[in-house]
Amino acid sequence: MAPKIFITGVTGYIGGDALYALEKAHPDYEYTAIVRNSDKGAPVAAVYPKIRLVYGTLDDSELIEEESARADIVIHTADSSDHPRAAKAIAAGLAKGHTKENPGYWLHTSGTGILIWKDVEDGKFGEPPSQPPYDDLENVTGLTGLPDKAFHRDVDKIVLAAGSDSVKTAIVCPPTIYGPGRGPGNKDSRQVYYLCKLTLNEGQAPMVGKGLTEWDNVHVHDLSDLFVLLVDAALKGDKELDSKLWGKEGYFLAENGHHVWGELSKQIGEVAFEKGYIKEKDVKPMSREEVEKVTGFQGQTWGLNSKGYAKRARKYLGWTPKSRSLKDELPYILDHEATLLGIKKGHAEKAAGAN
């Protein structure tokens, strides 16, 4: 029988790209996706006519529990890091539908916003890191034992607690994601895309605070490759690697590079200036309050540190990211955002008035 995959968030950025990569690698698998309604499901069915669609929301615990019990592997990407009810339903379904002899696997998507807790606690913004970088191999307990006040931590704890002989869990924790999504719905990420959009709107690249905060990054295609590798490992069931991939050590920081937000702002400004999108090459300092007013919480992350190293996937899964670096992707992101705003190259006078 073909393996059964239950996936959430296929109309979103991460889930849509993950489904693309999985279906390309394993077109014979049996995929079930939850979507809100037939309107949301139509684009998915058009691209993947063999996919089984079920209709509901993350609050439909009974449906999510039923589908999780039925599946061999659950891949959770839809608001996964901040929806405790859906996480509890997945945990209950997997426990109900599986045994030690026939375990179910849960690939859960968290996010490295969980690592900003120290800056939030200290009230720092735009400053360099005040704690050492996290490490998902030599010091994985630093990630599985983060303080309860950390962003996403409440849901992480549900996933970690669900791990057992019959339920194998892995938390995939991506940082800043970039690159064009290949799914049937949303194809754009947020952090860097918002930064480029704000640059075009303001006619100048913003730099929040001192611009010294550091984050990690990963191309969405490389992130999807990690999901494929984890699915392959789950179905292979290698007992020797079991404890290294699942459960209390199954935490994966999915990074393939690091950036300083202030330096990235300068790079965005330089590229946008060279393309003729803006007239001011230098960055524009912005306070925390100014950033929050324009972008909400999303922009505030530019001033908070989140840094770690993805060693576990490289060592145990052979994960080898190969997509364009964030710096090399910037011209494409700027072109994309400029197109959405109706700004043409060499027409910088339109940028400042765009909205």
N, C-alpha and C positions, 0 to 999 in steps of 0.2 A: 504493500500500500504506500501511496505517496505521502510524505510527511505533511502534516497539517500546521499551517502558520496562521495565527490570528494576529492582526496588526491594527493599531490605532493610528490616526493622524495622517492617513494617506493623501488627504487634500492639503496637507501642510508641507512646509519646507523640508524638514528632516524626514518625516515619514514617507513623503512622496518620493524623495530621492532614494531612500532605503528600499522601498518597494521596487523601484526601477532596477536597482543593482541586484536585488534578490531574484526578481523574475528573469532578468537576463542571465544570471548564473544558473538558476534552477527553474526553468519554465514548466517543468513537470510537477512541481509541488502544488499542493492544494492551498490556495490562499483565501482567507476570509478577512474582510475589512469592515469596520464599523464606520458609518457615515451618518450625518444628521438626518438626511432625507433624500428622496429620489433626485432632487435637483442637484444636490451635492454629489450624489453617486453617479450621475449620468456621465460626467467627464472621465471618471475612473473606469466605468464599464466600457466606454468608447475605446480606451487605450488597452484595457485588460478584459476582454470579453469573457474570459473563463473565470474571473474572480467572483467569489461569492460575497455579496454585499448584505449586511444586516443594518437595520436603521435604528438609531437611537443616539443618546448623548452619554457623556461620562457619568451622569447621575443615574443612568439605568443600570443599577447594580446587578439586578437579576440577569439581564441579558449579558452583561460583561462576564459575570460569574459562569454562566452557562457556556459561553464561547471559550473561555479560558479552560474550563474543564475538558472541553472537546479537543482542544489544540495540543499538539506536541510542543510547540514553541509559541510564546506570546511576545510580541515586540510592541512595546508601549512608548509612543512618542507624542501623543496628543495631550498637551498641557500636563504631561506626565509628572513633572517635578513639583507641581503645586496643587494636585487634586487628590487628597487623601482617600476620598470615597472610592474612586476608580481603582486606586492601588489596593485597597482592602478587598474589593470585589475580585480582582485578578488573583490575589493571594488565596482567597477562599476557593475560587474555582479550580486553580491548579492543585490545591491540596485535596479537593474532593475528587478530582478526575484522575489522579495519578498515585503511583505506589513507588516503593523503593526499587522494585524490579522494573518499573516503567515510569521513570521520573518525567516531570514536565519542566520546561525551561522558560525562564522569564528574563528577557533582555529589556531592562528598564533604562529610560533616558532621563538623566538628571542634568545638571549644568554647573559650570564652575563659578557661577554666582554664589555658590555655597562657600567659596573661599574668601569672600570679601568681608566676612564677619568681623575680623580684627580691626579693619579700618573703620567699619561702622561703629564698633564698640569704642574705639579711640577718638572718633569724630574727625578723622583725617580725610583729606580730599586733595588729590593732585600731588600727593607726596610719594616718595619712593617706598618700596615694600618695607614693612616693619616686622615681618616674620620670614623665616626661611621658606623657600619653595617647597611645595608638597611633592611627595614621591609615592607612586602607586605600587612600587615593588618592595624596596627596602623598608619603607615606613607606611605600608598600607593602613595600619591601625590609626595613623594620623587622620586618614580620610573617613574610615568607618567609625571613628570615635569623635567626630567634630562636635562642638557644643550645640546644645539644643536650640540656641538662639540663631544659629546659622540659617540663612536662606535655603530652602528646599530640604532642610534636615528632617522635618517631620515625616516627609514621604520617604526619604532615604531609609529611615528607621523601620518603616513598614516593610519595605523590600528586604532589608537585612534580616528582620525578624522572621520573614516567611521562609528563609532558606532552611532546607532539611534534606533528608535522604530522598524524599519524593518530589521536592520542589527545588530546583537548581536556579539560583539567581545570579545575575551579572548586572552591575550598574555601569552604564556607559555615560561618562561625564564630559561632554564637549565644552570647549571654551568659546571664544569668538569664532563663529562659522562664516565662511564666505564662499563665493563661487555660485554659478547658476544651477539652481535645482532642476532636476529632470523629471519631476513628478507632474501629475495632471492638474495640480492646483497651484498653490503659492510657490514661486520659484526664487524668491528673494529672502535674504537674511535681514538682520536688523542693525546691529551696532555700527559696523563700518558703513553700511548703506545709509543710515541716518546721518552719520558724520559727513558723508559726501553730499547728501541732499542739503544739509544745513550749510555746507560750504557754498553750494551753488545758490541757495536762497539768500545768503548773507553777502555773497560776493567776496568772501574771504574765509579761509579755513579757521575754525575756532580751536583754541587750546584751553582746556579747562584747568583752573588752578595753575600750578607750576608745570603741569604736563609730564610729571615724572612717574606716573603710575604704569605698572607693567601687567600685561595679560598674555595669555597663550592664544594660539589660533589654529584652525584646521580647515582645509578645503572640504566642502560637503561631500564631494565624491570619495575622498579618502575616509571620511567618517562612515559612509555607506559601505565601503570595503571592509571596515571593521565589523559592521553588523553581519555581513556575509561570512566573514571568518568565524564569528561566534556561532552563527547558525550551523556552519559546517562542523565546528568542534562539538556542538551539542549533539548532533546526529551521529557523530563518530563515537562519542562516549568513551574517550580515552581515560581509563581509571587512574593512570599515573599522573595525569594533568588535572584530574577532577578538582582537587583542593586548591589549585592555582588559578582556576578559571571561574569557579562558582562559589557562592556562599560568602563566608566572612572575608575571603581574600579576593573575591570577584568584583573588584572596583577598578575601572579603567579610565584614566585621564587621557582623553583622545586628542592630544595636541601634536602638532607638527611644526612648531615654531613659536616664537615669542616676539612681542612688540611693546614699545613704549608709546603710550597714547600721544604724547606731545610730538615725538618724532614722526609718528604716523600722520598727524595733522599737517606737519610741515611737508611731508611727501605728497599728501593729497593737494595741498595748496600749490605746490610746484607743478604737479601734473595738470591740475585744472587751469593754472596760468598758462602753461605751455600749449594747452589745447585751445586757449582763447575763451574759456568758459567764465573766467573771472579776471579782474584787472589788478587785484592786489595779491602779490605772491606771498607776503609774510602772513604769519598767523595772527589771529585776533584773540586776545585774552578774554575769557569769560568766567564769571564767578559761578559757584554752585547754584545760586538762586537763578541766575540768568539761564543756565543750562536746563534746570528743572522746569522753568516757565515755558521754554521752547519745545523741549523733548520729553518731559516727564521723567520717570525713573530710568528709562532706557539710556538717556544721555548721561545720567549720573554715574553709570558704570564706567565711563571714561575716566573718572577721577578716583576709582577704587581699585585696589590691587587684587589680582587673582593669578597666581603663578604656580605651576607644577610641572612635573615631567612624566610623560607616558612611556614607561619602561615595560610594563607588564604585557601589553599587547605585542610589542616588538619581540620580547623574549619568548613568550609561550605560543603566540599565534603567527609569528613571522610577518606581522603587519608592517608594510613598507609603503608609506605615503609617496605618491609620485605626481600629484597635481601641482599646478602653479603655486608659487609662494604668494602670500598676501601682498607683498610689495609689487610683484609682477601682475597681480590681478587688479590692482587699483585703476589703471587706465580703462579697463573694461567696466568696472563698477561705475566710474564717473560717466562714461559714455551712456551706460544704461540709465542712470539717474537723470542725466541731462535730457535724454530722449523722453522720459516720463514727464519732465518739467517743460518740454517744448523748447529747450535751449540748444542752439546749434553752435558748432565749433566756430570760434572767431566772432561770436556775437555776445561778448561779455556784458554789454550794456543791458542785456535782457536778464542777466542772472540776478542782479540785486532786486529786481521787482518780481521775481518768480515766487509762486506760492503753491 
